[in-house]
């Protein structure tokens, strides 16, 4: 009887160890889960980025990165060709974002203004501005699968 109980306890320990290991490796303790990895494509499919105002023409499709294992966030971005003064185009994009439900939020780094809203079941934050060469414009959305 003791042998049977010992075998049962050993088997249970193996199952818990393997199951717990699978859970930890798949985003339970660190990194991104399969659902987190699907968030980028979901944000693209749901067209979460603001519709750009006049003066911005998309360059290529909206792109989504993979879930960042260290910081557990997903990035989605769109590049645009800009026509008009940078300040004017930036202000028009800001106004379009606010009109589409994006609200100003403090940037934890204190560098760039950002706008956030609930999207695709999580918190998404948006930064945007002219590229270094002044001819392009990029909108970068960062979403936090765990809710921010």
N, C-alpha and C positions, 0 to 999 in steps of 0.2 A: 504494500500500500504506500509506504514512504517513497519507494522508487517511482511509482506512478505519479505521485504528487510532485516529486522533484523534477520529473520529465515535463510535466504540465507547466510548472513554474518556469522552467528553463525555456520552453517553447514560447510562453507568454513574453518572457524577457526579450527573446530574439525578435518576436513580432513587434513589440513596442520600440525596440531599438531601431529596427529597419523602418518602421512607419514614422517614427520621430525623425530619423535621419532624412527621409524623403520630404517630410514637411519642412524641415529646416532649410534644406537645399533649394526647395521650390518657393522660397520667399517667406517662410514662416518666421525665421529669425533674422535673416539678412538677405538683401537683394530684392529681386522682383519676382512676383508670381506670374503664372501664365496669364492671369486676368490683367495684371499690370502691363504685360507685354502687348496685349491687345488694345490698350488704351489709345496709343498713338494713331493707329489706323481708324479707330472709332471716332476720334476727334476730327480726323480728316473727313470721314464719311458723313459726319453730322455737320460739317461745314461750320465749325465753331469760330474760326477766325472772322473778324469783321469784314463785311463787304467793303472793298476800298472805294474811296471817293474818286471823283474825276481828278485826273492828273497822275494816277497810278495805274500802270498796266502790268498785270502779272507776267513774270518771266518764269515759264515752266509751271509744273504742278505744285500744289501744296505738298510739302514733304514732312514725314514723321520719322523721328529717331527712335531708337530702342529705349527701353526703360534703363535709366542710369542706375547701376547696381549700388553704388556708394551712397548717392543722395536720394535714391528712390523717387525719381521724377521722370516725366516724359516730355520731350520737346517736339513741337510742331512749328514749322516756319514757312513763310512765303516771301519770295523776293519779288520786287517790282521795279519797273523802269519808271523813273520819275520825270515829270515835266513841270517846270515851275520852280520857284524859289523853295529851298529846303524848309524854311520856317513855315511858309504858307501850306505846303503839302503836309507837313507834320501836323499842323493845326487842323487841317481838314480831316486827316486820319483820326486824330484824337476825338474830334466832334462826331465822326461816324461811329467810332467805337462806343462812346458814351450813349449815343442815340440807340445803339443796339444792345444796351444793357450792361456794358462794362463800366465798373465804378472805380474811381481812384482808390488806391491802397498803398500803404507805406511799403517801400522797398527795404527789405531787411539789410541790404548792403548800403542803403542810403545814396546810391549812385544815380539810378535811372528812375524816372516816374514809371509806375506800372498801374495796370488796371486789371481787376479780377472779377470773376463771376463764377457761379456754379454752372458746370457744363459736363455732359456725359457722366453724371453721377459723381463728380468730384469738383475740386476747386481748381480753376485754371487762371493763370495770371499772364498778362500780355505786356510786352515791351515792344517798342517800335522806334524807328528813326532812320535817318539817312546813313548809307554806307560810307565808308571812309573816303571813297572817291567822289562823293557828292552826286553821282549820276544814278545811283540805285537807292533803294529803300527796302528795309527788311522788317517784317513783323514776326516776332518770336513769342510763341505761347509755351508756357511751362505749366504742366499739370501734375498734381500730386495724387497718385492713386489712392493713398490712404486718407485723403480728404484734406491734406495741407498740414 
